[in-house]
Amino acid sequence: MTSLYPRSPGNLRSVTLRLYDTAARSVRDFVPLVPGKVSVYGCGLTVQGAPHVGHIRFGVAFDVLTRWLEYRGFEVTYCRNVTDIDDKILRKAAEQDVEYWRVASKYEREATAAYTLIGCRPPTVEPRATGHIPEMIALTAELIAGGHAYPAGGDVYFDVRSFPEYGALSNQRLGEMQSADDADPKNAKRDPRDFTLWKGAKPGEPFWESPWGPGRPGWHLECSAMTHKYLGESFDIHGGGLDLIFPHHENEIAQSKAAGDGFAQYWMHNAWVTIAGEKMAKSMGNSMLVEEVARRHRPVVLRYYLVSPHYRSMIEYSEEAIEEAGTAYARIEQFIARALELTGLVEPAHEVPVEFAAAMDDDLGVPQAVAVLHNTVRAGNIALAAGDKETAATRLAETRAMLGVLGLDPLAEPWVDETAGAAAGDLRETVGKLVAVALEQRQAARARKDFAAADAIREQLGAAGIQIEDTPAGPRWSVN
């Protein structure tokens, strides 16, 4: 992953980054296993349908995490998997009467497009489950040899009683747990809470050969195999949505630690996007597809809407909330546009404001960081009104640095399209000429003390979305 920021001792000096660790159920000082480097694993999507806004919140949360780690000078390796073989994918393929890989390929492309649309940079590596069957077979064999798993009727199950720590992440006692959610029609499990590592092939299903017969891996197995391959026996941060804590992440811990890996040192989980208090999910019938929402709202506004709350806070989806986010983001864009007129293009500052950094170091406190961002924009507007070019340029540089961390800088990729930007510039120039004529008429009306006519011109411009601000240097205009 290419860093957005030049790594320097300054960014790492006296840094105390603190993150909420789900396993510890508290905020902890972040100390990486290898000084100056951070390894991150995020559970990506099961590509069995088009991604909705709830899915993509995970991508945004971990994108901000990696951006902030890079700003702090760390070299980040980010691995995000793709589950491209799963019961849901097989059911979808059967419904459509096509091969499973056609379904998986189609929705993997849509997932990638959604991540890109919302401004998430690609991870360092994005492995697919089907590309790591040998590693999963080897891990299963190792667990069997160690007495932590057992074959039965063509399947292989993990023996949860063999791992005393089982349930620690989700804070559950084994005796209080329900049966594992994978069906066992053969009634071959020793304990109903044992979960599947390897599933024997059913007629017509895709399969791979294994020492226990033809079959395919269980869902949980892939992440243990991939983290070991790409991040090593121990790595720094693992996470995903809250719904993955149990059973998925609990089972990953059991598999990996039973095989001798130290596994993840910190666990981070983002909260859900909800509708009417219910989790957004395809199974709930309340999902809002990213592609559909992006037709009604600019993708950068959707990202601002998802970024602004704390990653551990639920977000209640509504059109009104996204529109409010659009209004807030427009204030930032208006300042940048006005500042560019006075100062010209200003590169992002090397360092963000101290208050912004303190908020981000406190478990990625984006709400407080966004407050600092808007305070900086207000200070910049005051400088613009006073014609203070130097201060305006400083505030613009700080604003761009903060927006870069949040992935919201309108002057940076992916939000800048040169063709669209040129067209927008031509349009603004044309609108500017028309507004200038109207302002000349307004000034003439005021000079002859026809204030009613002057007010009428201002109101007409306002109705067209043009805001007029009278300053000592003359009237200024901006688009609402």
ChimeraX attribute file (.defattr): number of C-alpha atoms within 10 A of each C-alpha:
attribute: neighborCount
match mode: 1-to-1
recipient: residues
	/A:1	15
	/A:2	12
	/A:3	15
	/A:4	14
	/A:5	20
	/A:6	13
	/A:7	16
	/A:8	12
	/A:9	11
	/A:10	11
	/A:11	18
	/A:12	16
	/A:13	10
	/A:14	8
	/A:15	15
	/A:16	14
	/A:17	21
	/A:18	17
	/A:19	21
	/A:20	20
	/A:21	22
	/A:22	18
	/A:23	16
	/A:24	13
	/A:25	12
	/A:26	10
	/A:27	14
	/A:28	16
	/A:29	15
	/A:30	19
	/A:31	15
	/A:32	16
	/A:33	13
	/A:34	10
	/A:35	9
	/A:36	17
	/A:37	15
	/A:38	21
	/A:39	24
	/A:40	24
	/A:41	27
	/A:42	23
	/A:43	20
	/A:44	23
	/A:45	21
	/A:46	22
	/A:47	23
	/A:48	24
	/A:49	19
	/A:50	19
	/A:51	26
	/A:52	22
	/A:53	26
	/A:54	25
	/A:55	26
	/A:56	22
	/A:57	25
	/A:58	26
	/A:59	28
	/A:60	23
	/A:61	24
	/A:62	25
	/A:63	23
	/A:64	22
	/A:65	19
	/A:66	25
	/A:67	22
	/A:68	22
	/A:69	24
	/A:70	25
	/A:71	25
	/A:72	24
	/A:73	23
	/A:74	24
	/A:75	19
	/A:76	20
	/A:77	18
	/A:78	24
	/A:79	23
	/A:80	25
	/A:81	22
	/A:82	20
	/A:83	22
	/A:84	25
	/A:85	23
	/A:86	18
	/A:87	13
	/A:88	15
	/A:89	23
	/A:90	21
	/A:91	13
	/A:92	17
	/A:93	18
	/A:94	15
	/A:95	9
	/A:96	11
	/A:97	9
	/A:98	12
	/A:99	15
	/A:100	22
	/A:101	16
	/A:102	12
	/A:103	21
	/A:104	24
	/A:105	14
	/A:106	14
	/A:107	21
	/A:108	23
	/A:109	13
	/A:110	18
	/A:111	24
	/A:112	13
	/A:113	16
	/A:114	24
	/A:115	22
	/A:116	15
	/A:117	20
	/A:118	27
	/A:119	22
	/A:120	22
	/A:121	21
	/A:122	17
	/A:123	21
	/A:124	15
	/A:125	14
	/A:126	16
	/A:127	19
	/A:128	19
	/A:129	23
	/A:130	17
	/A:131	12
	/A:132	16
	/A:133	19
	/A:134	14
	/A:135	18
	/A:136	24
	/A:137	23
	/A:138	14
	/A:139	21
	/A:140	27
	/A:141	20
	/A:142	17
	/A:143	22
	/A:144	18
	/A:145	12
	/A:146	14
	/A:147	13
	/A:148	21
	/A:149	24
	/A:150	20
	/A:151	19
	/A:152	15
	/A:153	13
	/A:154	17
	/A:155	24
	/A:156	25
	/A:157	25
	/A:158	28
	/A:159	23
	/A:160	22
	/A:161	14
	/A:162	14
	/A:163	16
	/A:164	11
	/A:165	16
	/A:166	19
	/A:167	21
	/A:168	15
	/A:169	20
	/A:170	16
	/A:171	14
	/A:172	12
	/A:173	11
	/A:174	15
	/A:175	7
	/A:176	8
	/A:177	11
	/A:178	9
	/A:179	12
	/A:180	14
	/A:181	12
	/A:182	15
	/A:183	11
	/A:184	14
	/A:185	7
	/A:186	10
	/A:187	11
	/A:188	15
	/A:189	21
	/A:190	14
	/A:191	15
	/A:192	18
	/A:193	20
	/A:194	20
	/A:195	25
	/A:196	26
	/A:197	26
	/A:198	26
	/A:199	22
	/A:200	22
	/A:201	17
	/A:202	11
	/A:203	7
	/A:204	7
	/A:205	14
	/A:206	15
	/A:207	16
	/A:208	15
	/A:209	14
	/A:210	17
	/A:211	11
	/A:212	17
	/A:213	16
	/A:214	17
	/A:215	19
	/A:216	25
	/A:217	25
	/A:218	21
	/A:219	23
	/A:220	21
	/A:221	24
	/A:222	26
	/A:223	30
	/A:224	24
	/A:225	24
	/A:226	23
	/A:227	26
	/A:228	18
	/A:229	12
	/A:230	17
	/A:231	19
	/A:232	14
	/A:233	17
	/A:234	18
	/A:235	23
	/A:236	20
	/A:237	21
	/A:238	23
	/A:239	24
	/A:240	25
	/A:241	22
	/A:242	16
	/A:243	14
	/A:244	15
	/A:245	21
	/A:246	15
	/A:247	16
	/A:248	15
	/A:249	23
	/A:250	19
	/A:251	26
	/A:252	23
	/A:253	24
	/A:254	25
	/A:255	30
	/A:256	23
	/A:257	18
	/A:258	21
	/A:259	20
	/A:260	14
	/A:261	18
	/A:262	15
	/A:263	23
	/A:264	23
	/A:265	16
	/A:266	21
	/A:267	22
	/A:268	22
	/A:269	22
	/A:270	22
	/A:271	20
	/A:272	24
	/A:273	24
	/A:274	19
	/A:275	18
	/A:276	10
	/A:277	11
	/A:278	12
	/A:279	21
	/A:280	22
	/A:281	19
	/A:282	15
	/A:283	8
	/A:284	10
	/A:285	8
	/A:286	15
	/A:287	20
	/A:288	19
	/A:289	18
	/A:290	24
	/A:291	17
	/A:292	11
	/A:293	16
	/A:294	17
	/A:295	9
	/A:296	12
	/A:297	14
	/A:298	16
	/A:299	20
	/A:300	22
	/A:301	22
	/A:302	23
	/A:303	24
	/A:304	23
	/A:305	21
	/A:306	24
	/A:307	21
	/A:308	18
	/A:309	16
	/A:310	18
	/A:311	27
	/A:312	18
	/A:313	11
	/A:314	15
	/A:315	22
	/A:316	15
	/A:317	20
	/A:318	11
	/A:319	11
	/A:320	9
	/A:321	14
	/A:322	21
	/A:323	16
	/A:324	13
	/A:325	19
	/A:326	19
	/A:327	14
	/A:328	15
	/A:329	18
	/A:330	15
	/A:331	16
	/A:332	23
	/A:333	16
	/A:334	16
	/A:335	21
	/A:336	26
	/A:337	17
	/A:338	18
	/A:339	22
	/A:340	15
	/A:341	11
	/A:342	15
	/A:343	17
	/A:344	12
	/A:345	15
	/A:346	16
	/A:347	14
	/A:348	20
	/A:349	17
	/A:350	14
	/A:351	17
	/A:352	21
	/A:353	18
	/A:354	10
	/A:355	14
	/A:356	20
	/A:357	23
	/A:358	18
	/A:359	19
	/A:360	24
	/A:361	22
	/A:362	18
	/A:363	22
	/A:364	23
	/A:365	20
	/A:366	22
	/A:367	17
	/A:368	19
	/A:369	22
	/A:370	21
	/A:371	15
	/A:372	20
	/A:373	24
	/A:374	16
	/A:375	14
	/A:376	21
	/A:377	23
	/A:378	16
	/A:379	16
	/A:380	26
	/A:381	23
	/A:382	14
	/A:383	19
	/A:384	22
	/A:385	18
	/A:386	14
	/A:387	15
	/A:388	15
	/A:389	17
	/A:390	13
	/A:391	18
	/A:392	28
	/A:393	23
	/A:394	18
	/A:395	28
	/A:396	29
	/A:397	21
	/A:398	24
	/A:399	26
	/A:400	26
	/A:401	24
	/A:402	25
	/A:403	21
	/A:404	24
	/A:405	22
	/A:406	24
	/A:407	26
	/A:408	24
	/A:409	22
	/A:410	19
	/A:411	19
	/A:412	13
	/A:413	13
	/A:414	17
	/A:415	18
	/A:416	12
	/A:417	13
	/A:418	9
	/A:419	9
	/A:420	10
	/A:421	13
	/A:422	11
	/A:423	12
	/A:424	12
	/A:425	12
	/A:426	12
	/A:427	11
	/A:428	13
	/A:429	12
	/A:430	12
	/A:431	13
	/A:432	14
	/A:433	11
	/A:434	11
	/A:435	18
	/A:436	15
	/A:437	11
	/A:438	17
	/A:439	21
	/A:440	12
	/A:441	15
	/A:442	20
	/A:443	19
	/A:444	15
	/A:445	17
	/A:446	15
	/A:447	11
	/A:448	9
	/A:449	11
	/A:450	13
	/A:451	15
	/A:452	12
	/A:453	16
	/A:454	20
	/A:455	14
	/A:456	12
	/A:457	18
	/A:458	19
	/A:459	15
	/A:460	12
	/A:461	18
	/A:462	16
	/A:463	11
	/A:464	11
	/A:465	12
	/A:466	17
	/A:467	15
	/A:468	18
	/A:469	12
	/A:470	10
	/A:471	12
	/A:472	8
	/A:473	9
	/A:474	10
	/A:475	13
	/A:476	15
	/A:477	17
	/A:478	16
	/A:479	15
	/A:480	14
